[in-house]
Amino acid sequence: MDLYDVIHTRRDVRGQFTGEPLGEDVLDRVLTAAHAAPSVGMSQPWDFVVIRDRATREAFHRHVHHERDVFAATLGPDAAARFARIKIDGVLESTLSVVVTYDPSRGGPAVLGRHAIADAGLYSVCLAIQNLWLAATAERLGVGWVSFYREDYLRDLLGIPSGVRPVAWLCLGPVTHLEEVPDLERHGWRSRRPLHQARHEDRWDPGLAETGA
C-alpha cells in the first residue's frame, strides 16, 4: 500500500485479531518505525513495553472491563444500549500488546522547544504511536488502542517508574481483515466529521465551529 492507502485503511481494531504468531522481524520493523518519529528537542521521550505474558494481559483485561462498567453507569438508556454493542478491546485476542510511555525528564533539564509548550513531549509520544500504527497497517496487522484504564494501575502492573507516564496500551497482531467503516460509526456512536467542517482560513471562524456549515 502507498502512504495514503495506509492512512485511510488504518483502523482501531477490536474484534478481528486472530492471535497468530508475529515474527520478530516484523515487530522490529514496526517498533523501529515508531522510534523514528520526530520529537521535541530530539528528546525521544518514549519507551515501548512489549507484553506477551498471559497473566499480565488477563489482569489488565479485568481492570479494563471494570472501567467499562464505571463508564457505562454514567450513560443514559439510549447511549448505554449503543455502548453495550461496542467491543472496547482485543487484549486477550491479539498476539501481544505494546505499552508506550512518556518520560518528561528525557533530554532534560532543558528540552529545546518545550519551554513554552509543556505538552510538546507528550505530543512527540503520540507521533511515535501514529508511526507504529501506520507501520503495522502497512504490514497488514491490526492495532487497537485501549483507553479504559487508570494510569496508576497500569504503572503498578508493569513496574513503570513514578515519573513516567503510560500513554497507550496498544493491542497488536495479525487480523482477519480491517473494517471499511470504523467501529464507532458502524455502531452508531458517532458520525465522521467532514473536513470542510474543520477547515478554517487565516483565522478561527466561529460560525463554522458552531454550525458546521
N, C-alpha and C positions, 0 to 999 in steps of 0.2 A: 504494500500500500504506500502511496505517496503521503506526504505530511498532512495534506488537507483531508484525505480519506481517513487517516488515523484519528485526527481531531474529531471528525464527525461520526466515526464509528465507535469511539470510546464510550463505555457505559459504566455506571456504578453497579457492579454485579452482586446479586444476592443468591438467586436460586439456580444458576446454571453451572456451578462448579462441578467437576467430575471427580476430583480427588486423585487424579492420576499423577504419577511422579513428575517432578520438574527437574530437568537436567541442571547440574551445577553451572555449566557453561551459559545456559540461558539466564539463570538467576544472576550470574556475574555481569552479563551484558546489561540487564535491567538495572542493577544497582550501580553499575558504572555510569549509565546514563543519568541516573538520579544524582550521583556525586559530581557530575559535570555541570550542574546547574549554576547560574550566576548567583553571587551572594554579596551582600553589602560589605565593603572593605575587604573582600575576598576572605571573609571570616569562616566560611563553610561551617556554620553553626549546627549542623545536623549530625546525627548518628542513626544507624539502622540496626535494629534488633530483630534478627531472623528467628522466628518462633516455630518450631516443629513439634515440641513436646505436647502430647495429647492432654495430659493432666492440666497443664497451664492453660491451654485453649479451653478446656471444659470449665475451669474456674472462671475465666473471663466471660465465657458464654453465659454462665449462670448470672454473673453480675450485669451483663448487658440486658438480659431479659427481666431482671428486677427493675432496672432503669426504664425499660419499655413500659412496664406496668405503672411506674410512677408517672410517666408522661401521659399514658392513656387515661389515667384518672383525672387529668386536667381538661379533657376534651368533652365537648357537648356530644349528644347522642349521634348526630349525623357524622361528625368528624371521627368519632370513636368507631363507628361502623366502617368508614373508609379505611381508617388506620388498621383495623383488625385484619384486613385483607393484604396488608403490605408486609412482606418479609424484610426484616431490618438487618440481617447479617448472614454471612456464609462462613462463620468462624470454624465450625466443625466440618463443613463440606469441602472447603478449599484445601489445597495441598499444604500450604503453610501460610504464615502471616508475617508481616514486616511492620514493626512499630518505628515510626520516625519521630525523633526527638529534637528539641531545640535547647542549646546551651548558650545563654546570653553572655557568658563570660568568654566564649571562644573569640580569639582575636583581640581581646581587650588588654588593658583597660580602655584604650581609645580606639574605638572601631570607626574607621574612616567612612563617613557618610551616614552614621547613625546618630550624630549629636543632636539633630533636630527632629528626627522621627524615630522614636524609641522602638517602634514595632518593625523597623526595617529588617531586623534579623529574623523575626517570625515570618515576614513576607518571603525571605530567602528560603526558609524551610518549605514553604508552600510551593515555591518554584521547583525544588527538588522532588516534591511529591508529584507535581504535574509531569516532570520529566520521567519519573518512574512509571506513571500511569500510561503515558503515551508510548514509552518503550515497550511496556507489557502488551499494549494493544497491537503494536507492530509485530510482536512475537505471537500473536493470536492467543493471548492469555487474557484472563479477566482479573479485574481489581475491584474490591469493594471496600469503601471507607466506612468503618464503623464509628459512630459518634455517640452512642448511648453508653457512656461510661463516665465515671468520676476520675479526674486526673490523679488524685491522691491514691485511689485504689490501684490504678494501673502502675503508678510509680512504686508502690509497695510490692505488687505482684512480681514485677520484673527486676526489683532492686535498683531502680534508677535513682541517682543521687538527688538530693532535695532541691538543688538549684537548677536541675534540668527538667524541662517541661515535655511530657509526652504529647505530641501534636496529633498524631494519626495512628490508628490501628488499621492496617491495610490487609485484607484477605487477598491471597494471590494464588493463581494456578490455572491449569487448563480448564476450558469450559466447553459445553456442548455447542453454544452459539452466543452471540451478543444480540440483545433485543434491538429492533429498529427504533422502538419508541421507549424512552426512559420509564422505569417502573412507576414513578410518582405521577407521570402523565397517564400511563395505562390504567392506573387505579383511581384516577380522578381526584388526586390530592391537590395538584397544581397544574396549570397550563403553562406551556413555554411562552416566555415574553419575547415578542419580535424585536429585532434590532432597532427598527425605527422609533420604538418607544423608549429606547435607552440612549439614543444618539443626540447630543447637543452640539451647537455650533458656537464657538468663541466664548460663550457664557452659559451658565446654567439657565435653562428655560423652565420656569416654574409651572407654566401651563402644560408643558409636555409631561413633567413629572406627575402632576396632579390628575391629568385627564387621560394620559396615554395616547394622545391624539397623534 
